[in-house]
């Protein structure tokens, strides 16, 4: 029996022979690798399509907001606080779309995990601010329900702020800021 063979991918002294890899798994691993690379490319294209869908949604939203403002100016209700709050709500929803778009693009670019994490946290903060701005205690059946929702918003806001602080202190570096383009 020899010390090494072409069958197991080792040379005469038993060391790995890189010019002669093992035959049994080489073909399979190459096919698996090609399949993985192909699936990653497909995923990247799907992520980009999702990004384009968000761009279209954002454009429609901006057009709609402009149309709403124009219609309220025409009707004379532009100074109504509830109308203005509605505009702010729509604008914040558009910011959420922008943050989700940034997150999708960060995934497509395979950005650092810290950057993606911060984008998700920023999206959550904007969503909570939006909910807090449009919050009306009168919309709830009783004061207990209204208070419970307000406390939940407060707890979620503090939790997101804490997550953001932790992400800046302990995760990633300063070069992976979400606002960098």
C-alpha positions as CSV (number, residue, x, y, z in Angstrom):
1,X,0.0,0.0,0.0
2,X,1.4,3.4,-1.0
3,X,1.6,6.4,1.4
4,X,-0.6,8.6,-0.9
5,X,-2.7,8.2,-4.0
6,X,-4.6,10.1,-6.6
7,X,-7.8,8.6,-5.2
8,X,-7.6,10.5,-1.9
9,X,-5.8,13.6,-3.2
10,X,-2.5,13.1,-1.4
11,X,0.9,12.8,-2.9
12,X,3.6,10.3,-2.2
13,X,4.4,11.6,1.3
14,X,0.8,11.8,2.4
15,X,0.6,15.6,2.0
16,X,-2.3,17.1,0.1
17,X,-1.7,17.4,-3.6
18,X,-3.4,20.5,-4.8
19,X,-3.0,19.6,-8.4
20,X,-4.9,16.4,-7.9
21,X,-8.0,17.0,-5.7
22,X,-10.2,14.1,-4.5
23,X,-12.4,13.0,-7.3
24,X,-15.4,11.9,-5.3
25,X,-16.5,15.4,-4.0
26,X,-14.9,17.8,-6.5
27,X,-17.6,17.6,-9.2
28,X,-20.3,17.9,-6.6
29,X,-18.8,20.8,-4.7
30,X,-18.2,22.7,-8.0
31,X,-21.9,22.2,-9.0
32,X,-23.0,23.3,-5.5
33,X,-20.8,26.3,-5.7
34,X,-22.1,27.3,-9.1
35,X,-25.7,26.8,-7.9
36,X,-25.1,29.0,-4.8
37,X,-23.5,31.7,-6.9
38,X,-26.4,31.6,-9.3
39,X,-28.9,31.8,-6.4
40,X,-27.1,34.8,-4.9
41,X,-27.2,36.6,-8.3
42,X,-30.9,35.9,-8.6
43,X,-31.5,37.2,-5.0
44,X,-29.5,40.3,-5.8
45,X,-31.7,41.0,-8.9
46,X,-34.9,40.4,-6.8
47,X,-33.6,42.8,-4.2
48,X,-33.0,45.4,-6.9
49,X,-36.5,44.9,-8.3
50,X,-37.8,45.4,-4.8
51,X,-35.8,48.6,-4.6
52,X,-37.3,49.8,-7.9
53,X,-40.8,49.0,-6.6
54,X,-40.1,51.2,-3.5
55,X,-38.8,54.0,-5.8
56,X,-42.1,53.9,-7.7
57,X,-44.1,53.9,-4.4
58,X,-42.2,56.8,-3.2
59,X,-42.7,58.8,-6.4
60,X,-46.5,58.1,-6.3
61,X,-46.5,59.1,-2.6
62,X,-44.8,62.4,-3.3
63,X,-47.2,63.1,-6.1
64,X,-50.1,62.2,-3.9
65,X,-48.9,64.5,-1.1
66,X,-48.4,67.4,-3.5
67,X,-51.9,66.8,-4.8
68,X,-53.4,66.7,-1.3
69,X,-51.7,69.9,-0.4
70,X,-52.9,71.6,-3.6
71,X,-56.5,70.4,-2.9
72,X,-56.4,71.6,0.7
73,X,-55.2,75.0,-0.5
74,X,-58.0,75.2,-3.0
75,X,-60.6,74.3,-0.3
76,X,-59.2,76.7,2.2
77,X,-58.6,73.9,4.9
78,X,-54.8,74.1,4.7
79,X,-54.7,75.8,8.1
80,X,-56.7,73.0,9.9
81,X,-54.4,71.3,12.4
82,X,-55.8,67.9,11.5
83,X,-55.1,68.4,7.8
84,X,-51.5,69.5,8.6
85,X,-51.1,66.4,10.8
86,X,-52.3,64.3,7.9
87,X,-49.6,65.9,5.7
88,X,-47.0,65.1,8.3
89,X,-48.2,61.6,8.6
90,X,-47.9,61.1,4.8
91,X,-44.5,62.6,4.8
92,X,-43.3,60.4,7.5
93,X,-44.7,57.4,5.7
94,X,-42.6,58.5,2.7
95,X,-39.5,58.6,4.9
96,X,-40.3,55.0,6.0
97,X,-40.4,54.0,2.4
98,X,-37.0,55.7,1.9
99,X,-35.5,53.8,4.9
100,X,-36.9,50.5,3.7
101,X,-35.4,51.3,0.3
102,X,-32.0,52.0,1.9
103,X,-32.2,48.7,3.8
104,X,-33.0,46.8,0.6
105,X,-30.1,48.4,-1.3
106,X,-27.8,47.8,1.7
107,X,-28.7,44.1,1.4
108,X,-28.2,44.1,-2.4
109,X,-24.8,45.7,-1.9
110,X,-23.9,43.2,0.9
111,X,-23.1,46.1,3.2
112,X,-21.9,45.6,6.8
113,X,-24.4,44.2,9.2
114,X,-24.0,47.2,11.5
115,X,-25.2,49.5,8.7
116,X,-28.2,47.3,8.0
117,X,-29.0,47.1,11.7
118,X,-29.0,50.9,12.0
119,X,-31.2,51.3,9.0
120,X,-33.8,49.0,10.5
121,X,-33.6,50.8,13.8
122,X,-34.0,54.2,12.0
123,X,-37.0,52.8,10.2
124,X,-38.6,51.8,13.5
125,X,-37.9,55.2,15.0
126,X,-39.6,57.0,12.1
127,X,-42.5,54.6,12.3
128,X,-42.9,55.3,16.0
129,X,-42.6,59.0,15.6
130,X,-45.3,58.8,12.9
131,X,-47.6,56.9,15.2
132,X,-46.9,59.4,18.1
133,X,-47.7,62.4,15.9
134,X,-51.1,61.0,14.7
135,X,-51.9,59.5,18.2
136,X,-55.3,60.7,19.4
137,X,-56.5,59.4,22.8
138,X,-60.1,60.1,21.7
139,X,-59.8,57.3,19.1
140,X,-59.8,54.7,21.8
141,X,-62.8,53.2,23.6
142,X,-61.6,54.2,27.1
143,X,-58.9,56.1,28.9
144,X,-57.2,52.8,29.9
145,X,-56.7,51.7,26.3
146,X,-55.5,55.1,25.3
147,X,-53.0,55.1,28.2
148,X,-51.8,51.6,27.4
149,X,-51.1,52.5,23.8
150,X,-49.2,55.7,24.8
151,X,-47.1,53.7,27.3
152,X,-46.4,51.1,24.6
153,X,-45.2,53.8,22.2
154,X,-43.0,55.2,25.0
155,X,-41.5,51.8,25.8
156,X,-40.8,51.1,22.1
157,X,-39.2,54.5,21.6
158,X,-36.9,54.0,24.6
159,X,-36.0,50.5,23.4
160,X,-35.2,51.7,19.9
161,X,-33.1,54.5,21.3
162,X,-31.2,52.1,23.5
163,X,-30.7,49.7,20.5
164,X,-29.4,52.6,18.5
165,X,-27.0,53.6,21.3
166,X,-25.7,50.1,21.7
167,X,-25.2,49.7,17.9
168,X,-23.1,52.8,17.8
169,X,-21.1,51.8,20.9
170,X,-20.5,48.1,20.3
171,X,-21.3,47.1,16.7
172,X,-19.4,48.1,13.6
173,X,-17.4,51.2,13.0
174,X,-18.1,54.8,12.2
175,X,-17.6,54.3,8.5
176,X,-20.8,52.3,8.2
177,X,-23.3,55.0,8.9
178,X,-26.8,54.5,7.4
179,X,-26.8,58.0,6.0
180,X,-23.7,57.4,3.7
181,X,-24.6,57.0,0.1
